[in-house]
């Protein structure tokens, strides 16, 4: 049966991103970061088959398996990749991907995750209260920036998304786990 598809003059708005595939230098090192440190679960791996005996080393990871996403992140091992930059920088990054944002379910889970990362010796590059999230920026073994965040309540930012996106309060390193819930709601100043 042929379905009549209406002609459009504009693109269909997507639901969002389905997954991200990253090239990584060392699969085990990257698996440790994404699974053991950030909490993603490995849900699959490409396996050689008779018709494809030389399949690439690729693993698939999910935060929460639901009826929409089967995986969120995939890693492809590429040992020939260059060494990552010595320091991660949002403003002067040398990689094609600036950063990847990973959201945790709520403030308490986020605080526990940040404390866990700190206890594991993960370098914290930046702590920022944005108008719509509170975030810590770290980087993976390949130099990709990773924003670990929780979303603020929608009523904090929905009235002024642009203002919330433009608001950023950097906190000093010694205030990594300081998280005030008196969220800013006026972004005009």
SULPEQUI-V847664 format. One record per backbone hydrogen bond with DSSP energy under -1.0 kcal/mol. NH is the residue of the N-H (numbers start at 1). CO is the residue of the C=O. If there is no record, write none. Layout:
BEGIN
((NH CO) (NH CO))
END
This chain:
BEGIN
((20 72) (22 74) (24 76) (30 26) (31 27) (32 28) (33 29) (34 30) (35 31) (37 32) (38 33) (40 34) (41 62) (43 60) (44 60) (46 58) (49 52) (52 49) (58 56) (59 75) (60 44) (61 73) (62 41) (66 69) (72 61) (73 61) (74 20) (75 59) (76 22) (77 57) (78 24) (81 78) (100 145) (102 147) (104 149) (110 106) (111 107) (112 108) (113 109) (114 110) (115 111) (116 112) (117 113) (118 114) (119 115) (120 116) (121 118) (122 117) (125 137) (126 137) (128 135) (129 169) (130 133) (131 164) (134 150) (135 128) (136 148) (137 126) (138 146) (140 144) (143 140) (146 138) (147 100) (148 136) (149 102) (150 134) (152 132) (156 153) (158 154) (160 157) (164 160) (165 161) (166 162) (169 129) (171 127) (175 172) (176 173) (178 175) (183 181))
END
